[in-house]
Amino acid sequence: MSAPLMAQSGQFAGAPFRVGHSAYAMSLGNAMTASGNSAMSYFNPALAATAGAKQLEISTALMSFDRKLSGLTFTTNLPPKAGLTIGLVHSGVSHFDGRTLSGYPTERFGIYEAQLFTQFGIRAGKNTQLGVGIKISMANYGNNVDPARSVSLDLGLRRQLSENAAWGITVQDMIGSYTWNTQDLWGTVGSNQQVDKFPMRLKTGFEYQIKPLNVVAYGELERRVLFASYEDVSLTTSLGEPFLIRETVDITNKEDFLRLGAEWFAHERLRVRAGWQSDDRWAAGFSLVIPVQRYIPVIDYTVASEPGRVSILHQFAFRFQL
């Protein structure tokens, strides 16, 4: 059993949504559970409660192997004590070379996954914020199988411990799963369904401001609970005649992650960041504030290694107030 368990990390549903779509967050190792930045409520819905002015963020990534990753996020306050974030994450791979079983070219095609999310946060007290989020995901892996859809739920809390320190906790991707119907693909009679569950993510993190150095430090621990099932088939005999016994076996596996990040306010118009994740990933980036008073536009850039160091990605984002 050791070999299939080692390979599970990249095989569970919703993997593109766990890469990180925001250049700001990725440069800090995605350690955003306790962040004071309301636009990062994708990582903890309670952060939306800290929203001030309306803000729009557009992001995209340059990736190898014909892959794409982009996002759109809108954040607004809801007076007197609440905030709301609405966003879209899109990930895909293009230029697949379709061929017949004999090797003859048929078509070029692509696949994609998309997620529409909304995060609502409310201030439950002077130093406490609570939040809830809903994510609607869709995966389209080809023309012969209908797209799979999923609805998942997030819950979060953030508490300001002192003037310089904050703590957060969140549970993400609860009840999420894709259900595939491959009846048309394989020509089976009746429904042939496969259920791929999203891993549930339990996260806790901190934010600490080191004001004399103009630095903000972030840390996060995650316990990822992975659910799966497979069909165990065994051959047995009864009264001398062999027959098959099919049994569905459920598997629960757990993975732990550590994330660290730091942001240095080098200048009123320049912020430099770096981050690290325990799955052998690093990131670095900066933000450049453009001197336009009305919209306060910000350009974000991040360079980061991918899981397993498959490649390096470059991510860009443009943020501005409305």
Buried (B, 14 or more C-beta within 10 A) or exposed (E): EEEEEEEBBEEBBBBBBBBBBBBBBBBBBBBBBBBBBBBBBBBBBBBBBBBEEEBBBEBBBEBEEEBBBBBBBBBBBBEEEBBBBBBBBBBBBEEEEEEEEEEEEEEEBBEBBBBBBBBBBBBBEEEBBBBBBBBBBBBBBEEEBBBBEBEBBBBBBBBBEEEEBBBBBBBBBEEBBBBBBBBEBEEEEEEBEEEBBBBBBBBBBBBBBEEEEEBBBBBBBBBBBBBBBEEEEEEEEEEEEEEEEEEEEEEEBEBEBBBBBBBBBEEEEEBBBBBBBBEEBEBBBBBEBEEEEEBBBBBBBBBBBBBEEEEEBBBBBBBBBE
